[in-house]
Amino acid sequence: MDSLLSGLFGDKDDVTQSRGRAQDFINRYDDGPPHENITDEEALNNYQAVASRLSPQELEDSAAEAYARMSPDEREAMARFLNERSNVQFDQVSHDPRGLAQMTSRVQSQQPDGLAGLLGGLGGGGLGGLVGGGNSGGMGGMLSGVLGGDDNDRNRQRQGGGGLGDMLQNPIARAALGGIAAMAMRKIIR
């Protein structure tokens, strides 16, 4: 697994430094709500780093573990988003962790720029409407936007808005990307 760790966070890190940085990220993910302990940039960068290093099955397993930590409402919102916004046609939309991980795996393999691109980290797409406005507080407020959003959010999505700016207001996106990255890193550093 040392070959997977080498350069995980850039060319300057050796295996020991990469292992330490990965463990720090995992610890912060594990220590409370992910949207409070990790940044959007970390979630995106770490997801992209591990997504390119693991097999599709390892990435799917990591996604299932991450989704198991999310609430049913958060998983439902994520499944609805994947179904409505990706270019992938799903036979069945699933809210259980394994089914949602399978949906994520299909998006990763079939969507341009994978899951990170769909969630807005690589420009376009974005999750502005997944969470609604940035003024809603706590998980209850977050979920009101997930289940509807406002007209400004929908207009921004239709106009190709999104990107990391919208992701900054989206704890579900951060929890998904960060969680998958943390679970994958846990496999890599074993």
trRosetta pair geometry for C-beta under 8 A, 3 or more apart (Angstrom, degrees):
i j d omega theta_ij theta_ji phi_ij phi_ji
1 4 5.2 -47 -166 33 63 115
1 5 6.4 61 139 -21 78 101
1 188 5.6 156 -172 -170 115 53
1 189 7.0 173 137 -100 138 16
1 190 6.6 127 -28 62 171 69
2 5 5.4 -56 -149 38 41 112
2 6 6.3 53 152 -37 70 97
2 15 5.0 -7 -154 -130 96 144
3 6 5.7 -38 -147 16 34 118
4 8 7.1 42 144 -77 62 110
4 53 5.1 110 -148 171 92 129
4 54 7.7 53 -141 -72 133 70
4 188 4.8 -130 116 -143 131 106
5 8 5.4 -53 -157 -24 43 125
5 15 4.9 77 104 -140 124 78
5 18 4.4 146 176 102 91 135
5 19 5.8 2 -150 -61 146 77
5 22 7.2 -91 -127 -16 98 145
5 188 6.1 142 -69 156 79 112
5 189 6.7 85 -87 -92 122 71
6 14 7.7 -26 -123 -160 73 43
6 15 5.7 -33 -79 -78 71 86
6 18 6.9 -150 -90 2 19 160
7 10 6.6 -100 -159 112 65 16
7 11 5.4 2 -124 -99 102 46
7 13 6.8 148 -106 62 27 90
7 18 7.4 -14 22 -81 14 143
8 13 6.8 -61 50 83 74 138
8 18 4.4 109 34 -154 113 125
8 21 7.6 -180 89 77 114 120
8 22 6.6 2 110 -63 156 115
8 49 5.4 84 -173 167 70 132
8 50 7.7 25 -151 -72 107 70
8 53 7.4 -28 -112 -41 87 162
8 185 8.0 101 -177 -117 149 97
8 188 7.4 115 -99 145 145 157
9 13 4.8 53 61 -3 100 153
9 17 7.6 -107 49 124 127 98
9 18 5.7 -178 9 -116 100 81
9 21 5.2 -14 -37 98 156 159
9 22 7.9 -145 -42 -54 114 77
9 49 7.0 -2 -83 -120 46 163
10 13 5.8 98 64 0 76 99
13 17 4.1 -137 -153 95 87 119
13 18 4.6 114 137 -60 128 82
13 21 6.7 -58 -131 4 151 140
14 17 5.2 92 49 14 66 103
14 18 7.0 -128 99 -5 31 93
15 18 5.7 -56 -144 39 30 112
15 19 6.2 33 156 -22 65 105
16 19 5.7 -52 -147 34 29 112
16 20 6.5 28 153 -17 62 107
17 20 5.7 -56 -149 38 32 112
17 21 6.3 29 155 -16 67 107
18 21 5.8 -55 -144 40 31 108
18 22 6.1 32 156 -20 65 107
19 22 5.8 -55 -146 37 27 111
19 23 6.3 27 155 -18 63 107
19 189 5.2 124 -137 -131 83 114
20 23 5.8 -55 -145 37 29 109
20 24 6.4 32 154 -21 63 105
21 24 5.6 -50 -147 34 32 114
21 25 6.5 33 153 -18 64 104
22 25 5.8 -55 -152 36 32 111
22 26 6.3 32 151 -19 66 106
22 185 4.2 -168 -164 -171 108 123
22 188 6.7 -105 -155 80 160 117
22 189 5.2 174 100 -50 139 133
23 26 5.5 -52 -145 38 34 113
23 27 6.2 37 155 -22 66 105
23 185 8.0 -157 -62 144 37 121
23 189 6.4 -166 -62 157 85 173
24 27 5.7 -53 -147 35 29 112
24 28 6.5 24 157 -14 63 106
25 28 6.0 -58 -149 39 29 106
25 29 6.3 31 152 -20 64 107
25 38 6.9 59 -153 -110 80 123
25 42 6.6 -171 -124 176 111 122
25 46 6.0 156 -166 -108 158 157
25 181 7.1 -63 149 124 137 112
25 182 6.1 -149 130 -100 93 84
25 185 6.3 57 80 48 121 173
26 29 5.6 -56 -149 37 30 113
26 30 6.2 25 155 -16 66 110
26 182 4.9 132 -112 -156 64 93
26 185 5.6 -142 -61 92 107 122
26 186 5.7 117 -122 -70 139 87
26 189 7.9 -112 -21 30 148 141
27 30 5.8 -60 -146 41 29 109
27 31 6.0 24 157 -22 66 114
28 31 5.7 -57 -136 37 31 111
28 37 4.1 -175 174 154 88 115
28 38 5.6 125 118 -65 119 84
29 34 5.2 10 -143 -111 73 99
29 37 6.6 -169 -80 89 27 123
29 38 6.0 9 -80 -34 75 133
29 178 5.7 -177 -110 152 113 105
29 179 6.6 150 -167 -97 128 52
29 181 7.9 -171 -75 80 151 88
29 182 3.8 -84 49 -88 170 158
30 182 7.3 176 -41 176 78 144
31 37 5.7 135 76 -109 91 162
32 36 5.7 -54 122 67 120 126
32 37 5.7 128 69 -37 101 126
33 36 4.7 74 77 5 95 108
33 37 7.2 153 83 -3 51 95
33 171 7.3 -8 163 -166 120 129
33 175 7.5 -57 -175 -91 77 114
34 37 6.2 -79 -140 48 34 94
34 38 5.7 -22 -174 26 78 113
34 43 7.6 91 160 -94 116 123
34 171 7.7 136 81 -170 81 84
34 174 6.1 -176 121 125 101 92
34 175 4.4 131 61 -111 128 69
34 178 4.7 164 179 90 130 136
34 179 5.9 -93 -62 -58 165 86
34 182 7.8 -133 -115 -10 125 144
35 38 7.7 -62 -107 53 19 78
35 171 3.3 -12 -97 -137 161 97
35 172 8.0 -9 -67 -35 132 28
35 174 4.8 108 -105 79 78 132
35 175 5.7 -46 -45 -52 91 91
38 42 4.8 -119 -174 83 95 130
38 43 5.5 108 127 -57 123 90
38 174 6.6 170 85 177 98 109
38 178 4.7 140 81 -132 152 144
39 42 4.6 99 55 5 81 101
39 43 7.0 -145 94 -5 44 85
40 43 5.7 -55 -148 36 32 112
40 44 6.1 27 156 -14 67 109
40 121 7.9 -171 166 -103 96 100
40 164 6.2 132 134 -164 132 94
40 167 5.2 129 -154 121 132 105
40 168 5.2 -90 -22 -95 158 60
40 173 7.7 28 -129 103 97 110
40 174 5.6 -85 -98 -95 67 108
41 44 5.9 -58 -145 41 28 109
41 45 5.9 20 161 -12 66 113
41 164 7.4 40 -82 -156 72 138
42 45 6.1 -60 -137 44 25 104
42 46 5.7 16 168 -12 65 116
42 178 6.9 45 105 -108 92 104
43 46 6.3 -62 -139 42 19 103
43 47 6.1 21 160 -20 59 112
43 173 7.6 120 121 129 148 75
43 174 4.8 -162 -32 -147 168 67
43 177 4.1 92 159 97 103 110
43 178 3.7 -64 -114 -61 101 87
43 181 6.5 -177 -151 14 52 140
44 47 5.9 -59 -147 35 24 111
44 48 6.4 20 159 -15 63 108
44 116 5.8 105 -149 -144 82 114
44 119 7.9 -155 -103 90 95 123
44 121 4.1 167 -134 -135 128 142
44 164 6.9 -51 -41 -110 164 108
44 167 7.3 66 -62 136 124 160
44 177 5.9 2 -80 158 46 155
45 48 5.9 -57 -148 38 29 109
45 49 6.3 30 154 -22 64 107
46 49 5.5 -51 -145 34 33 114
46 50 6.4 19 162 -8 67 106
46 177 7.8 122 69 149 86 91
46 178 7.0 56 65 -123 127 58
46 181 3.7 85 120 -173 105 149
46 182 7.6 42 134 -54 142 57
46 185 7.0 -35 -176 -49 117 128
47 50 6.4 -66 -147 43 27 97
47 51 5.8 30 159 -27 66 114
47 115 7.3 -95 164 86 135 113
47 116 5.7 158 103 -77 124 112
47 121 8.0 146 64 10 128 171
47 177 4.2 -70 -48 -169 150 90
47 178 7.3 -79 -51 -69 104 30
47 180 5.8 56 -121 80 99 109
47 181 4.4 -94 -73 -61 58 110
48 51 5.8 -52 -136 33 27 114
48 52 6.7 19 166 -13 60 108
48 116 5.4 8 -73 -48 92 167
48 121 7.6 -145 -49 120 118 144
49 52 6.7 -73 -163 35 22 102
49 53 6.8 2 152 -8 60 120
49 181 7.4 64 53 -137 92 111
50 53 5.6 -73 -148 43 39 108
50 54 5.8 15 168 -10 79 115
50 59 7.4 148 130 -106 94 91
50 62 7.4 -112 139 134 138 176
50 180 7.5 -174 82 130 131 83
50 181 5.3 154 18 -132 134 67
50 184 3.9 114 169 110 147 143
50 185 6.2 -99 -82 -57 138 71
50 188 6.9 -125 -123 -32 105 139
51 54 6.9 -63 -131 38 22 96
51 59 6.0 65 -126 -121 65 137
51 108 6.5 -144 -154 -150 121 126
51 114 6.3 124 165 152 152 165
51 115 7.4 -158 -107 37 149 106
51 116 7.2 -140 7 -19 159 117
51 180 7.9 35 -72 130 94 125
51 184 7.8 -100 -62 -82 49 176
53 184 8.0 124 70 162 103 126
53 188 7.2 33 114 -100 136 132
54 58 3.9 -121 -179 90 114 123
54 59 4.8 144 94 -54 122 83
54 62 7.2 48 117 -8 173 136
54 184 5.6 -109 -32 -150 152 119
54 187 7.4 66 -112 85 131 136
54 188 7.6 -101 -74 -68 106 102
55 58 4.6 94 52 7 80 102
55 59 7.0 -148 90 -3 41 87
56 59 5.7 -58 -147 40 31 111
56 60 6.2 33 154 -21 66 107
56 105 5.8 89 -178 -159 96 110
56 108 7.3 166 -129 92 88 126
56 109 6.3 14 -116 -67 130 123
57 60 5.5 -52 -145 37 32 113
57 61 6.3 34 154 -20 65 104
58 61 5.7 -51 -147 35 31 112
58 62 6.4 34 152 -19 63 105
58 184 6.8 89 143 -128 97 91
58 187 6.2 -179 -166 123 110 164
59 62 5.6 -52 -149 36 33 113
59 63 6.4 36 150 -21 64 104
59 105 6.6 136 97 -108 101 88
59 108 6.5 -129 129 117 145 174
59 180 7.1 33 -167 -176 76 115
59 184 6.5 6 -111 -95 60 127
60 63 5.5 -52 -148 34 33 113
60 64 6.5 36 152 -22 65 101
60 101 4.9 104 -171 154 72 106
60 102 6.5 42 -150 -88 123 48
60 104 7.1 156 -118 78 67 97
60 105 4.2 -1 -89 -72 106 133
61 64 5.7 -49 -149 32 33 113
61 65 6.7 33 152 -17 63 103
61 101 7.3 75 -83 176 15 150
61 183 7.7 -149 117 142 70 124
61 187 7.7 88 94 -69 120 149
62 65 5.8 -55 -152 36 33 111
62 66 6.4 31 151 -17 66 107
62 180 5.1 87 125 -159 105 66
62 181 7.9 85 160 -54 136 10
62 183 3.8 155 -155 100 79 109
62 184 4.0 5 -116 -62 162 77
62 187 6.6 -98 -79 -4 107 131
63 66 5.6 -56 -146 39 33 110
63 67 6.1 28 158 -16 68 108
63 100 7.3 -139 148 111 108 81
63 101 3.8 146 99 -129 106 89
63 104 4.6 -163 -161 76 157 148
63 105 6.8 -153 29 -50 151 82
63 176 8.0 18 -141 -166 88 83
63 179 8.0 86 -132 106 44 99
63 180 4.9 3 -90 -109 67 110
63 183 7.5 -164 -45 65 22 142
64 67 5.9 -56 -141 40 28 107
64 68 6.4 38 155 -29 62 104
64 97 4.8 91 -161 145 68 99
64 98 4.9 24 -125 -95 124 56
64 100 7.7 140 -105 68 59 81
64 101 3.8 -48 -63 -38 74 158
65 68 5.7 -50 -152 26 30 116
65 69 7.3 27 151 -17 58 102
65 97 7.6 86 -59 176 13 135
65 179 7.6 -163 102 163 75 98
65 183 4.2 149 81 -134 127 146
66 69 6.0 -61 -166 30 37 110
66 70 7.2 34 143 -22 66 103
66 175 7.5 154 173 153 103 72
66 176 6.6 104 134 -144 131 43
66 178 8.0 157 -143 89 130 54
66 179 2.9 123 -151 134 113 111
66 180 4.7 -81 -6 -63 159 53
66 182 7.1 122 -97 55 106 94
66 183 5.0 -122 -50 -10 89 134
67 70 5.4 -50 -153 26 47 115
67 75 5.6 83 -170 -109 101 109
67 78 7.4 -135 -120 73 107 154
67 97 4.0 159 96 -133 105 78
67 100 4.8 168 -145 82 162 130
67 101 5.9 -140 13 -55 136 87
67 104 7.9 -164 -48 -17 131 141
67 176 7.5 25 -82 -120 79 81
67 179 7.3 138 -47 115 41 145
68 97 4.1 6 -66 -94 72 160
69 175 7.8 -145 98 -178 105 109
69 179 6.1 -164 55 -137 127 135
70 74 4.1 -116 176 91 110 128
70 75 5.2 138 98 -54 118 83
70 78 7.3 31 130 -7 166 139
70 97 7.9 147 42 -97 93 93
70 172 7.6 69 -141 -138 134 80
70 175 6.0 115 -94 137 108 134
70 176 7.5 7 -63 -78 147 72
70 179 7.3 -93 -46 -35 101 171
71 74 4.6 96 54 5 79 102
71 75 7.1 -146 93 -3 41 85
71 139 7.5 80 7 -174 149 141
72 75 5.7 -56 -146 39 33 110
72 76 6.2 37 154 -23 66 105
72 95 6.4 54 -161 152 78 125
73 76 5.6 -51 -146 34 31 114
73 77 6.4 32 154 -19 63 104
73 143 5.4 1 148 -128 134 138
73 146 7.4 114 157 85 94 150
74 77 5.8 -53 -149 35 32 111
74 78 6.4 31 152 -18 65 106
74 143 7.5 -92 -74 -93 64 103
74 146 7.7 -112 -115 -115 50 168
74 172 5.4 -174 -154 -118 95 103
74 175 6.8 -25 -180 81 144 150
75 78 5.6 -55 -146 38 33 111
75 79 6.2 33 155 -20 67 106
75 95 4.8 108 119 -171 108 77
75 96 7.4 54 155 -97 151 9
75 97 6.9 -86 -117 -78 143 57
75 100 5.5 -110 -162 -53 100 160
76 79 5.8 -54 -145 37 29 110
76 80 6.3 29 155 -18 64 107
76 95 4.7 0 -84 -122 69 130
77 80 5.8 -55 -147 37 29 111
77 81 6.3 32 153 -21 64 106
77 130 6.3 108 165 -169 109 91
77 143 6.9 -135 -53 -132 143 76
77 146 3.8 -34 -125 -177 141 129
77 147 7.0 -87 -98 -61 103 63
77 172 5.8 -79 97 -129 128 164
78 81 5.7 -54 -149 35 31 113
78 82 6.4 30 154 -18 65 104
78 100 6.3 60 98 -159 117 131
78 172 6.0 -159 -69 170 93 120
78 176 5.9 144 -123 -81 138 137
79 82 5.9 -53 -147 36 31 109
79 83 6.2 28 155 -17 64 110
79 93 5.2 117 161 179 112 96
79 94 6.3 -142 -128 77 140 39
79 95 5.1 -105 -2 -90 154 64
79 99 7.8 21 -110 113 130 101
79 100 5.3 -94 -77 -108 99 100
79 103 6.3 97 -128 45 78 167
80 83 5.7 -59 -147 40 29 111
80 84 6.0 15 160 -10 67 114
80 93 7.1 61 -85 -177 49 144
81 84 6.1 -65 -140 44 25 101
81 85 5.6 -16 177 13 66 122
81 127 6.8 9 -149 -126 147 96
81 130 5.0 13 -95 -106 135 120
82 85 6.8 -72 -123 50 16 87
82 86 5.3 2 -171 -11 61 125
82 88 7.5 -22 168 58 90 118
82 90 7.5 69 120 -39 101 142
82 93 7.9 158 77 -134 98 97
82 100 7.8 144 15 -152 150 78
82 103 5.1 101 120 148 154 123
82 104 6.9 -95 -106 -80 151 59
82 107 5.7 -99 -149 -56 109 143
82 118 7.5 53 -116 144 67 152
83 86 7.2 -27 -90 31 9 98
83 90 5.5 -76 -112 30 88 134
83 93 4.8 -15 -73 -103 145 125
83 103 7.5 -48 -61 -155 77 139
85 118 6.2 126 117 -169 113 103
85 125 6.6 97 170 -155 125 92
86 107 4.8 -92 -122 -116 152 106
86 110 7.8 80 167 88 118 103
86 111 5.2 -79 -150 -85 100 129
86 118 5.6 -12 -94 -124 86 144
87 110 6.7 -137 84 132 97 99
87 111 5.6 146 33 -110 96 75
87 112 7.6 51 10 2 141 83
88 103 7.7 152 101 -164 141 72
88 106 5.0 124 -160 132 154 110
88 107 5.5 -116 0 -87 144 63
88 110 5.0 106 -88 83 104 135
88 111 6.2 -69 -30 -56 104 93
90 93 5.6 91 108 -74 141 67
90 103 6.0 0 -106 -120 137 102
90 106 7.3 141 -92 76 87 156
92 99 7.4 -70 110 -159 106 125
93 103 7.3 46 -135 -92 58 146
94 98 7.7 -49 134 85 145 63
94 99 2.4 -72 123 141 153 139
94 100 5.7 -132 97 -50 88 58
94 102 7.2 39 44 50 138 109
94 103 6.5 -172 45 -30 92 119
95 99 7.0 14 33 77 23 124
95 100 6.4 27 -146 -57 23 114
96 99 4.7 76 59 17 86 109
96 100 6.7 -166 80 -8 37 91
97 100 5.9 -62 -143 41 24 108
97 101 6.2 28 157 -23 64 108
98 101 5.5 -53 -147 35 31 114
98 102 6.6 33 152 -20 63 102
99 102 5.6 -51 -151 32 33 112
99 103 6.7 36 149 -18 64 101
100 103 5.4 -48 -151 34 37 114
100 104 6.3 41 149 -21 66 104
101 104 5.4 -51 -147 36 34 115
101 105 6.3 40 151 -24 65 103
102 105 5.5 -47 -146 32 33 115
102 106 6.7 35 153 -18 62 101
103 106 5.9 -56 -155 35 32 110
103 107 6.5 31 149 -18 66 105
104 107 5.6 -54 -149 36 34 111
104 108 6.2 37 151 -24 67 105
104 115 5.9 16 -162 -89 88 137
104 176 7.8 -165 -110 -173 137 116
104 180 7.5 -155 161 -90 152 143
105 108 5.6 -50 -146 33 31 114
105 109 6.5 16 159 -8 64 109
106 109 6.1 -65 -147 44 29 101
106 110 5.7 -11 169 12 68 121
107 110 6.5 -77 -128 53 21 87
107 111 4.6 1 -172 -6 69 129
107 114 6.9 92 128 -166 77 52
107 115 5.3 83 109 -82 117 78
107 118 6.0 -47 178 -8 126 158
108 111 7.1 -17 -74 37 12 98
108 114 4.5 21 -142 -147 60 100
108 115 5.1 -26 -82 -23 81 98
109 114 7.7 43 -43 -109 23 87
111 114 5.9 110 76 -120 95 17
111 115 7.1 98 60 -65 135 39
111 117 6.5 -172 130 72 106 113
111 118 5.2 -5 154 -54 156 118
112 117 6.0 -96 109 116 66 161
113 116 6.3 -98 154 79 92 82
113 117 2.4 95 103 -55 119 148
113 118 7.3 171 89 -27 94 60
113 122 4.5 -136 -169 63 147 155
114 117 5.7 109 55 13 51 100
114 118 7.2 -99 122 -2 36 96
115 118 5.6 -58 -148 38 35 112
115 119 6.1 26 158 -14 69 110
115 176 7.7 -127 168 136 131 119
115 177 7.2 174 123 -95 115 86
115 180 7.8 44 89 36 158 167
116 119 5.9 -59 -144 42 29 106
116 121 4.4 -58 178 55 87 130
116 122 5.8 80 121 -23 93 106
116 177 6.6 83 -99 -119 80 126
117 120 7.9 84 177 -41 28 11
117 121 6.8 -84 -80 59 29 78
117 122 4.1 -40 -105 44 74 126
117 123 7.7 -23 -143 52 79 61
117 124 7.6 7 -179 72 84 95
117 125 6.4 107 148 4 62 153
118 125 5.2 -149 -155 -169 34 154
119 125 6.9 38 42 120 9 127
119 126 7.6 24 160 -133 35 21
119 127 5.6 -8 -158 -39 68 117
119 167 6.2 71 147 -103 92 120
119 170 7.9 -164 -172 100 99 150
119 173 4.8 140 -165 -145 121 116
119 176 7.3 -167 -97 79 147 128
119 177 6.4 -148 74 -53 169 122
120 123 7.6 67 -167 -70 53 3
120 124 7.3 -150 -123 87 60 31
120 125 5.0 -144 -78 89 62 91
120 126 3.5 71 -102 -100 128 49
120 127 5.5 -114 -8 -4 131 76
120 128 7.9 116 -88 -28 154 74
120 162 4.0 -132 -119 167 111 103
120 163 5.2 -107 179 -43 94 3
120 164 6.3 167 129 -65 94 32
120 166 5.4 -93 -167 66 165 107
120 167 4.7 -175 82 -48 122 106
120 173 7.2 -20 34 -147 109 159
121 163 7.6 83 -114 -162 13 45
121 164 5.7 56 -126 -81 54 85
121 167 6.1 30 -72 -39 72 165
121 177 7.4 101 -42 -105 144 160
123 162 7.5 107 -179 90 30 97
123 163 5.2 6 -115 -100 45 96
124 160 5.4 -42 -126 -168 87 89
124 162 5.7 41 168 60 19 125
124 163 6.9 50 -12 -61 26 76
125 162 4.8 -149 80 127 43 170
125 163 8.0 118 55 -53 70 41
126 156 7.5 -65 90 131 148 106
126 157 6.7 -142 75 -107 105 75
126 161 5.7 -57 35 117 157 65
126 162 1.6 -152 -23 -133 115 92
126 163 5.7 -22 -79 9 109 39
126 165 7.8 -23 -122 65 127 75
126 166 3.9 61 -166 54 118 147
126 167 6.8 -125 -140 -44 72 77
127 130 4.0 -41 -172 25 92 127
127 131 6.3 53 136 -2 102 97
127 162 6.9 90 1 -139 40 100
127 166 5.7 169 56 129 58 111
127 167 5.9 77 32 -95 108 64
127 170 4.5 54 96 -100 129 164
127 172 7.3 -150 174 72 149 101
127 173 4.8 -168 12 -55 164 135
128 131 7.5 -96 -173 46 23 81
128 149 7.2 86 125 -142 71 136
128 153 4.7 -171 135 -149 98 86
128 156 5.0 -47 96 92 167 130
128 157 5.8 -154 57 -61 111 88
128 161 5.9 9 -15 108 151 115
128 162 6.0 -121 -17 -96 102 64
128 166 3.9 -76 -67 -142 81 133
128 169 7.4 45 -123 64 59 123
128 170 7.9 -102 -86 -57 26 120
129 132 6.9 34 -153 -75 41 43
129 145 7.4 -160 -174 171 39 88
129 149 3.7 -31 -152 -77 75 172
129 153 4.0 135 -89 144 72 115
129 154 5.6 71 -97 -76 137 57
129 156 7.6 174 -44 63 90 97
129 157 5.1 -39 -11 -38 123 139
130 145 7.2 54 113 127 35 95
130 146 5.7 5 171 -120 61 69
130 149 7.3 26 -7 -63 12 123
130 170 6.0 48 79 -131 113 126
130 172 6.2 -117 142 62 122 132
130 173 6.9 105 82 -46 148 102
131 134 7.9 52 113 -86 117 54
131 136 7.6 -156 163 52 85 125
131 142 5.6 -37 -149 -160 99 78
131 145 4.4 38 157 102 38 131
131 146 5.9 1 -100 -66 45 72
131 149 7.5 69 72 -90 26 94
131 169 5.8 -174 88 124 135 87
131 170 4.4 -170 -11 -110 142 75
131 171 7.0 122 -115 26 142 70
131 172 6.3 -177 -75 17 106 107
131 173 7.7 -89 -31 -6 125 100
132 136 5.9 45 90 -5 121 139
132 142 7.7 175 41 -154 104 35
132 144 6.2 -27 2 99 162 75
132 145 1.8 -125 9 -123 107 107
132 146 7.0 -77 -12 -25 97 38
132 148 6.7 34 -82 78 117 73
132 149 4.4 -160 -92 -109 67 54
132 150 6.1 80 -149 -10 89 80
132 153 6.0 -102 -129 -40 40 159
133 136 5.9 116 75 -16 82 92
133 145 6.2 -151 23 -97 52 131
133 149 7.8 133 -26 -147 61 63
133 150 6.2 17 -39 8 103 123
133 152 7.7 53 -83 66 97 121
133 153 7.0 -121 -60 -53 60 117
133 169 7.5 -80 164 175 31 146
134 168 7.8 4 -110 103 132 87
134 169 3.8 -92 -94 -125 98 129
135 141 8.0 -100 110 173 53 137
136 141 2.9 -177 172 160 95 108
136 142 5.9 168 108 -66 119 39
136 144 6.1 -159 -135 52 152 110
136 145 5.7 -161 16 -26 152 116
137 141 4.8 79 51 19 39 153
138 141 5.3 95 58 16 73 100
138 142 6.8 -127 107 -8 38 94
139 142 5.2 -54 -143 37 34 117
139 143 6.2 31 159 -20 68 105
139 171 7.7 -97 -102 84 70 150
140 143 6.0 -58 -149 36 27 106
140 144 6.9 34 151 -27 62 99
141 144 5.7 -45 -153 22 36 113
141 145 7.3 30 153 -10 62 100
142 145 6.2 -63 -168 37 35 106
142 146 6.5 38 141 -25 68 107
142 171 5.6 -40 -135 38 153 120
142 172 7.1 154 161 -32 123 95
143 146 4.8 -45 -145 30 46 120
143 147 6.2 34 160 -12 72 104
144 147 6.3 -62 -150 42 28 101
144 148 6.6 -32 166 34 62 107
145 148 6.7 -94 -141 63 27 69
145 149 5.2 57 -166 -87 73 59
145 150 7.8 -49 -123 -15 86 77
145 153 7.3 134 -161 -56 103 169
146 149 7.8 62 -80 -47 8 82
146 172 6.6 87 -97 -26 125 152
149 153 3.8 -105 178 79 118 146
149 154 6.1 135 107 -46 124 81
150 153 5.3 103 54 7 62 101
150 154 7.4 -128 105 -1 35 90
151 154 5.7 -56 -147 40 37 109
151 155 6.1 38 155 -20 70 106
152 155 5.7 -54 -146 38 30 111
152 156 6.2 33 155 -22 65 106
153 156 5.7 -54 -148 35 30 112
153 157 6.5 30 153 -20 64 104
154 157 5.7 -52 -149 34 33 112
154 158 6.5 31 155 -17 66 105
155 158 5.8 -56 -147 37 32 109
155 159 6.2 21 157 -11 66 112
156 159 5.9 -65 -147 44 28 106
156 161 3.4 -48 174 40 87 153
156 162 7.4 141 141 -47 99 58
156 166 7.4 156 132 -87 137 132
157 160 8.0 63 178 -54 29 13
157 161 6.1 -71 -70 53 29 92
157 162 6.9 63 -113 -57 63 102
161 166 6.5 107 139 -49 95 134
162 165 7.7 143 149 57 25 84
162 166 4.8 -70 -141 26 46 141
162 167 7.7 54 -179 -36 76 83
163 166 6.2 106 58 15 54 92
163 167 7.3 -104 121 -2 37 100
164 167 5.0 -58 -146 40 42 118
164 168 6.5 60 153 -38 69 91
165 168 5.9 -42 -162 11 31 115
166 169 6.2 -63 -167 37 45 102
166 170 6.7 37 142 -23 71 121
167 170 5.2 -72 -150 38 43 118
167 173 5.1 -105 -142 103 88 151
167 174 7.2 125 170 -58 91 81
170 173 4.0 40 118 16 124 113
170 174 6.4 152 100 -13 71 86
171 174 5.5 -57 -144 42 37 112
171 175 5.9 39 156 -22 70 106
172 175 5.7 -53 -144 37 30 111
172 176 6.3 29 156 -19 64 106
173 176 5.8 -56 -146 37 29 109
173 177 6.1 15 163 -5 67 109
174 177 6.3 -58 -137 46 26 100
174 178 5.4 17 167 -8 65 121
175 178 6.1 -57 -126 49 19 105
175 179 5.5 24 167 -24 60 118
176 179 6.0 -57 -137 37 17 110
176 180 6.4 14 163 -15 58 107
177 180 6.1 -58 -148 37 26 107
177 181 6.3 24 155 -16 63 110
178 181 5.6 -58 -148 40 30 112
178 182 6.1 29 156 -20 67 108
179 182 5.7 -53 -142 36 30 109
179 183 6.2 24 160 -14 65 107
180 183 6.0 -57 -145 40 28 107
180 184 6.1 27 156 -17 64 111
181 184 5.8 -60 -146 40 27 109
181 185 6.1 29 156 -21 65 108
182 185 5.7 -52 -144 36 29 111
182 186 6.5 38 153 -26 62 101
183 186 5.6 -46 -153 27 33 117
183 187 7.0 33 149 -16 61 100
184 187 5.7 -53 -158 33 38 111
184 188 6.4 36 147 -20 68 106
185 188 5.3 -54 -145 37 37 114
185 189 6.1 19 163 -9 72 108
186 189 6.6 -63 -140 42 24 97
186 190 7.0 47 155 -48 58 94
187 190 6.1 -37 -160 -4 32 117
